[in-house]
């Protein structure tokens, strides 16, 4: 796979885990479990109060003073996905926090290293295990904020806000004086009138990493299947739906102190999906143990990378914008000097927030001979999702 796509295409490896969204929670690494939660098709929105107590405490102690809570989703027996968005100290930024089903926070840095970047030497993740904030929109400064004691401050830039937080170690609530103006990633100017409108604006933006996804499935479990619970009892999951998982969900609700994940009982049968043209019939295979399941998922991962590589190539040079607004021009996919500059930036600035961002416009070569130019990230993401997910 081209190093460029490995580094910046940022597509969740859905094929790698299409057979394990709920099918193999036992023994998954944090990276694998996060990907399974992201890809889960049966997530339901829940109140943050529905999080296990340890997860609620983590949110209250580490996040809610600096972030708004936007949404919380539960993925069956896998865990939780919590969407958060920046208050004044991180205004315009968004992020996600992931917890396993018992409420333990999952290490997002492991996910970035092992799944997105797949390169220990290149990626130097956040030691806290948090996801780096990603840019939702750009704030039009100046903005004014009010502290709980009534004092007001006007900030002329994002840097001024960061300097203030660093200098005074702010741990109290700051309130934005509305209205404020923002520029979305699509270049559209928006006037925000209040807190609720700000949250809605946050919910309306997206990260290319999350939204450019591979929709084609690789394989799925054939139900019914059985799981062994932490107390040694066995539960049969009759179907991949709410009723089928009800007994297991009820067990975890009744045993909130349990920190172990259920163990899939082998052998199981998996079914490989038909290809897009229907030229490959659905094929069933018996998986006898965890090693065979891992091998099947690795085969899916290789197939996905092959599909992505064949979809398009960048027309070089391209430019990336780093979190400090400096730029790096990439002359080719093999431009190791330029990739090295980006790597060194993150090594020398571990506190840097945000991923490298493509500078638009960009030009791509699609299917070997068709050239497309994109003026914005939104146009680019939409094209890739529609044309690279499945070749009709």
C-alpha positions in Angstrom: 0.0 0.0 0.0 1.3 3.5 -0.8 2.7 5.3 2.2 0.6 8.3 1.5 -2.7 6.3 1.8 -1.4 4.6 4.9 -0.7 8.0 6.5 -3.4 10.3 5.5 -6.3 8.6 3.8 -7.7 7.9 7.3 -10.3 5.3 6.3 -11.4 3.1 9.2 -10.6 -0.5 8.3 -14.2 -1.7 8.3 -13.4 -4.8 6.4 -10.9 -5.9 9.0 -13.6 -6.0 11.6 -16.8 -6.6 9.7 -16.9 -10.0 11.2 -16.3 -8.9 14.8 -18.5 -5.9 15.5 -20.1 -8.0 18.3 -18.7 -11.3 17.3 -15.4 -11.4 19.1 -15.1 -9.0 21.9 -12.9 -11.3 24.0 -9.2 -10.6 23.5 -9.5 -7.5 21.3 -7.0 -4.8 21.7 -8.1 -1.3 22.4 -7.5 -0.4 18.8 -9.6 -3.3 17.5 -12.4 -2.6 20.0 -12.5 1.1 19.0 -12.8 0.2 15.4 -15.5 -2.3 16.1 -17.5 0.3 18.1 -17.1 2.9 15.2 -18.3 0.3 12.7 -21.2 -1.1 14.8 -24.5 -0.9 12.9 -26.7 -1.3 15.9 -25.5 1.6 18.0 -28.3 3.4 19.9 -28.1 6.9 21.4 -28.2 6.9 25.2 -28.0 9.6 27.9 -24.5 10.2 29.4 -26.1 9.1 32.7 -26.4 5.6 31.1 -22.6 5.2 31.0 -21.1 2.9 33.7 -20.1 4.8 36.8 -16.4 4.6 36.1 -16.9 6.1 32.6 -19.1 8.9 34.0 -16.4 9.8 36.5 -13.8 9.9 33.7 -15.9 12.3 31.7 -16.6 14.5 34.7 -13.0 14.6 35.9 -11.2 14.9 32.6 -13.4 16.3 29.9 -16.5 18.2 30.8 -14.7 21.3 32.1 -13.2 21.8 28.6 -15.7 20.2 26.3 -19.4 20.1 25.7 -21.1 16.7 25.7 -22.8 16.2 22.3 -23.9 12.6 22.1 -23.3 9.2 23.6 -23.9 5.9 21.7 -23.9 2.4 23.0 -22.7 -0.4 20.7 -24.4 -3.6 22.0 -21.8 -5.6 24.1 -18.9 -3.7 22.8 -18.8 -0.3 24.6 -19.6 3.4 24.2 -18.7 6.2 21.9 -19.0 9.7 23.3 -18.9 12.8 21.1 -17.5 16.0 22.7 -16.8 19.5 21.4 -14.6 22.3 22.7 -15.6 25.1 25.0 -13.7 28.4 24.9 -10.3 26.9 25.5 -10.8 24.5 22.6 -13.3 26.4 20.6 -13.9 25.0 17.1 -12.5 21.5 18.0 -14.2 18.2 18.3 -13.1 14.8 19.6 -14.4 11.4 20.7 -13.9 9.3 23.7 -14.3 5.5 23.8 -15.1 3.1 26.6 -15.5 -0.6 26.8 -18.8 -2.1 28.0 -17.6 -1.9 31.7 -16.7 1.8 31.5 -12.9 1.6 31.1 -11.5 4.2 28.8 -10.0 2.8 25.6 -6.6 4.0 24.3 -7.3 6.0 21.1 -3.6 6.6 20.6 -3.3 2.8 20.1 -6.0 2.9 17.5 -4.2 5.7 15.6 -0.9 3.9 15.7 -2.1 0.4 14.9 -5.1 0.9 12.6 -4.8 4.4 11.0 -1.1 4.8 10.7 0.1 1.3 11.2 3.7 2.5 11.7 5.3 2.7 15.2 8.2 4.7 13.8 6.0 7.3 12.2 3.3 8.1 14.7 4.0 9.4 18.1 0.6 9.3 19.8 -0.8 11.3 22.7 0.6 9.7 25.9 -2.8 10.3 27.6 -4.4 7.8 25.2 -6.8 10.6 24.0 -7.7 11.3 20.5 -6.1 14.5 19.1 -8.8 17.2 18.7 -9.9 17.7 15.1 -10.9 20.9 13.5 -14.7 21.4 13.1 -14.7 25.0 12.1 -12.6 28.2 12.3 -13.5 30.9 14.9 -13.7 34.4 13.7 -11.9 36.4 16.4 -12.1 38.5 18.5 -14.5 36.7 21.0 -15.5 37.7 24.5 -16.0 35.3 27.4 -17.3 35.8 30.9 -16.1 33.9 34.0 -18.4 32.8 36.8 -17.3 35.7 38.9 -18.5 38.2 36.3 -15.2 39.2 34.8 -15.0 39.4 31.0 -12.1 38.9 28.7 -11.7 39.5 25.0 -9.4 37.3 23.0 -8.0 38.4 19.7 -6.8 34.9 18.5 -6.8 31.2 19.4 -3.2 31.6 20.6 -4.3 34.2 23.1 -6.9 31.8 24.5 -4.3 29.0 24.9 -1.8 31.4 26.5 -4.5 32.5 29.0 -5.4 29.0 29.9 -1.8 28.0 30.3 -0.9 31.0 32.4 -3.8 30.9 34.8 -4.5 27.1 34.8 -8.2 27.8 34.3 -10.5 25.2 35.8 -13.7 27.1 36.1 -16.5 27.5 33.6 -16.1 30.2 30.8 -19.2 31.5 29.1 -19.1 32.7 25.5 -20.6 36.1 24.7 -22.8 35.4 21.7 -23.2 35.9 18.8 -19.9 34.6 17.3 -19.0 33.9 13.7 -17.4 30.7 12.4 -16.2 29.4 9.1 -17.1 25.7 8.4 -14.7 23.3 6.7 -16.8 23.8 3.6 -15.9 27.5 3.6 -19.4 28.6 4.6 -19.8 31.5 7.2 -22.2 30.8 10.1 -23.4 33.1 12.8 -23.9 31.3 16.2 -26.4 32.9 18.4 -26.3 30.7 21.6 -25.0 27.6 23.2 -27.6 25.3 21.6 -26.8 26.7 18.2 -23.1 26.1 18.8 -23.7 22.5 19.8 -25.8 22.0 16.6 -23.0 23.5 14.5 -20.6 21.1 16.1 -22.9 18.1 15.4 -23.2 19.2 11.8 -19.5 19.0 11.0 -17.5 15.9 10.4 -14.0 14.4 10.3 -12.9 12.8 7.1 -11.5 9.9 9.1 -14.9 9.0 10.3 -17.1 9.7 7.3 -15.0 8.2 4.5 -15.8 4.6 5.2 -15.7 1.4 3.3 -19.3 0.1 3.2 -18.7 -3.3 1.6 -18.8 -6.1 4.1 -16.2 -8.9 4.1 -17.8 -11.5 6.3 -20.3 -11.9 9.1 -21.2 -14.5 11.7 -23.9 -17.1 11.0 -26.2 -17.1 14.0 -27.0 -18.6 16.5 -23.6 -18.4 18.3 -22.7 -18.9 22.0 -20.7 -16.8 24.4 -19.2 -17.6 27.8 -19.9 -14.9 30.3 -17.4 -13.9 33.0 -19.2 -16.0 35.6 -18.7 -19.1 33.4 -22.3 -19.4 32.2 -23.1 -19.7 28.5 -25.6 -17.6 26.6 -26.8 -18.2 23.1 -27.3 -15.2 20.8 -30.0 -16.3 18.5 -29.8 -13.4 16.0 -27.9 -10.2 15.3 -30.6 -7.9 16.5 -31.8 -6.3 19.7 -33.8 -9.3 20.8 -30.9 -11.7 20.1 -28.6 -9.7 22.3 -31.1 -8.9 25.0 -30.1 -11.7 27.5 -26.4 -10.7 27.3 -27.2 -7.0 27.7 -29.3 -7.8 30.7 -26.5 -9.8 32.3 -24.1 -6.9 32.1 -26.8 -4.5 33.3 -27.2 -6.7 36.4 -23.5 -7.2 36.9 -22.0 -3.7 36.5 -18.9 -4.6 38.5 -17.8 -7.1 35.8 -14.7 -5.9 33.9 -14.4 -8.9 31.6 -15.7 -9.2 28.1 -17.7 -12.3 26.9 -15.8 -15.0 25.1 -17.1 -16.3 21.7 -17.3 -20.1 21.7 -15.8 -21.9 18.8 -16.4 -23.4 16.3 -18.5 -20.8 14.5 -19.5 -20.3 10.9 -18.8 -17.1 9.0 -20.3 -16.1 5.7 -18.3 -14.1 3.1 -20.5 -11.6 1.2 -21.1 -11.5 -2.5 -19.0 -9.0 -4.4 -20.7 -5.8 -5.8 -21.5 -7.5 -9.2 -22.8 -10.7 -7.6 -20.1 -12.7 -9.4 -18.9 -14.4 -6.2 -21.5 -16.5 -4.4 -21.8 -16.2 -0.6 -19.4 -18.7 0.9 -19.6 -20.2 4.4 -16.4 -21.2 6.3 -16.1 -22.9 9.7 -13.7 -21.1 12.1 -12.4 -23.4 14.7 -10.5 -21.1 17.0 -9.3 -17.5 17.7 -6.2 -17.9 15.5 -8.3 -18.8 12.5 -10.6 -15.8 13.2 -7.6 -13.5 13.4 -6.4 -14.8 10.1 -9.7 -14.3 8.4 -9.8 -10.7 9.6 -6.3 -10.1 8.4 -7.3 -11.3 4.9 -10.1 -8.8 4.9 -7.8 -6.0 5.9 -5.5 -6.8 2.9 -8.5 -6.8 0.5 -9.6 -3.4 1.7 -6.1 -1.8 1.2 -6.0 -3.3 -2.3 -9.4 -1.7 -3.1 -8.3 1.7 -1.8 -5.0 1.7 -3.7 -6.8 1.0 -7.0 -9.3 3.8 -6.6 -7.2 6.9 -7.1 -3.9 8.6 -6.8 -3.0 12.2 -5.8 -1.6 14.4 -8.5 1.6 15.8 -6.9 2.7 18.1 -5.5 0.2 18.3 -2.6 0.5 20.4 0.6 -0.4 19.6 4.2 -1.1 22.2 6.9 0.2 21.4 10.3 -1.4 22.4 13.6 0.9 25.5 13.9 -0.3 26.6 10.4 3.0 25.8 8.8 2.9 23.8 5.6 4.8 20.9 4.1 4.8 20.3 0.4 4.9 16.6 -0.7 6.6 16.1 -4.1 5.6 12.5 -4.5 4.4 9.5 -2.5 8.1 8.5 -2.0 9.1 12.0 -0.8 10.7 10.7 2.5 12.2 14.1 3.3 8.8 15.7 3.4 7.2 12.9 5.4 10.1 13.2 7.8 9.3 16.9 8.4 5.8 15.9 9.4 7.0 13.1 11.6 9.6 15.4 13.3 6.9 18.1 13.9 4.8 15.7 16.0 7.9 14.3 17.8 9.1 17.8 18.7 5.6 19.1 19.5 3.8 16.3 21.5 1.3 18.8 22.7 0.2 19.7 19.2 -3.5 19.3 18.7 -5.0 18.2 15.3 -3.9 16.0 12.4 -2.3 17.3 9.2 -4.9 18.8 6.9 -4.8 18.7 3.1 -4.6 22.1 1.6 -7.2 22.6 -1.2 -7.6 22.6 -4.1 -6.2 19.2 -4.9 -6.2 17.1 -8.0 -6.6 13.3 -8.1 -6.3 10.7 -10.9 -9.2 8.3 -10.7 -9.0 4.8 -12.0 -5.8 5.5 -13.8 -6.9 8.2 -16.4 -9.7 10.4 -15.1 -8.6 13.7 -13.5 -10.7 15.4 -10.9 -10.1 18.7 -9.0 -11.7 19.4 -5.6 -11.9 22.9 -4.1 -12.9 21.7 -0.6 -12.5 18.8 1.7 -16.3 18.3 1.7 -16.3 17.8 -2.1 -13.3 15.4 -1.8 -14.8 13.3 1.0 -18.1 13.0 -0.8 -16.4 11.9 -4.0 -14.3 9.2 -2.3 -17.2 7.9 -0.3 -19.4 7.6 -3.4 -16.8 6.2 -5.8 -14.2 4.3 -3.8 -16.4 2.5 -1.4 -17.8 0.3 -4.1 -16.9 0.2 -7.7 -20.2 -0.2 -9.6 
